Amino acid sequence: MVEKYSWLNDPGSRAWGSASSAEATVAESVGELYNGTQREVLYRASLISTGSFEALAARETALPRRGSEVLASGWGGFLSSVAGQR
């Protein structure tokens, strides 16, 4: 999507106010519209879409654990398969 809409890399350039004002508005809106779990999914999707697999793997490692099972189990295999496609 970023290839088609390159301005997404710099959304402040299209804002009427300052870039920081636009970022603050978006952050406030996302905070009000989505709960914590939904924001986590959006963040992970952004990491995947930008190819930041190492950052995503680090996030997985930092997740709280329930017993010996990671709460978001199953991502390790997915990350391996996606990283292998690069």
Buried (B, 14 or more C-beta within 10 A) or exposed (E): EEEEEEEEEEEEEEBEEEEEEBEEEEEEEEEEEEEEEEEBEEEBEEBBEEEBBEBBBEBBEEEEEEEEEBEEEEBEEEBEEBEEEE
